[in-house]
Amino acid sequence: MKPGYKRLAAIDMGSNSFHLLLAEVSMRGFYPKPRIVARYKHKVRLADGFNQQFELDHDSVQRGVECLHSFADQLLRFNPDVVCAVATAALRKAKNQTQILPQLEQALGHPISVISGEREAELIFSGVCAAAEQKGNILVIDIGGASTEVIAGRPLSPRVLNSFDMGCVVFQNHHFADGQITRQRFEHAVNQARQQVSSYTSAYQAAGWDHVLGASGTFRALAEIAMAEGQTNLTRDWLAQLIERCVQTQQVERLNFVGLRDDRKAILCGGIAILMGVLSELGIDVFGVTNGALREGLLAEMVATETA
């Protein structure tokens, strides 16, 4: 390792995917900026494993264990000075969390913190602001596998932070479990999302926003579809048309939009139903996509701590 540098590893154990971010940061200068060395992502779909008692089943836990074993191998090669691992909604909600967590920590070889919804929202907002470098008021939406975070504020100063009990995997399993797509099912899913956000609508509108940015796999999937189809703007009207096209296909397995990856097809309807609910409730017509997310926020905090 170069002298005067530290190696950092940030691990985000989301309800849908696990992410590992490896970075180097100079210990010199007033505003040290990390250099990202590598990114690793594995589809784990932890939230797919919930049973009726809201316990995570053996198969989902094993997927997590296998992923963390592979992350542990990468950490051995990278030899970081600091490792920070956090788990989000799926572990937060799991009734058998105390039985699962030691297995995951043993596989990774490092402690794992199960963070609150508010803490998750803070890290997401920090990560988006670090990546997007936007000025003015920002509204950030992150649709995870088992929760959705909606945050309004200015860079480094979030004003309204909420983590809602809805995610693309959970909504997909609840509203489209048998793979059938109907207009009524979409309406129920969209209305459920609207109802969850409705108690906070006035608070978000009071905070205001100049830009709306989405930070999740659902948003990246939409951006890829839009780009493949020559759609220059991501709008609520376009999203409504996409939902109608989903309804016309009638079945999840028949979704074949240009630009839609196979690994996203299985949870697309759940994610865009949540997004339509949030956009409709808050009166948002246009939105963008950012690469920043929780792991970038975690890395930003680690840099600030290590170079203070």
Secondary structure, 3 states (H helix, E strand, C coil): CCCCEEEEEEEEECCCEEEEEEEEEECCCCCCCCEEEEEEEEECCHHHHECCCCCECHHHHHHHHHHHHHHHHHHHHHCCCEEEEEECHHHHHCCCHHHHHHHHHHHHCCCCEECCHHHHHHHHHHHHHHHHCCCCCEEEEEECCCCEEEEEEECCEEEEEEEECCCHHHHHHHHCCCCECCHHHHHHHHHHHHHHHHCCHHHHHHHCCCEEEECCHHHHHHHHHHHHHCCCCEEHHHHHHHHHHHHHHCEHHHCCCCCCCHHHHCCHHHHHHHHHHHHHHHCCCEEEECCCCHHHHHHHHHHHHHCC
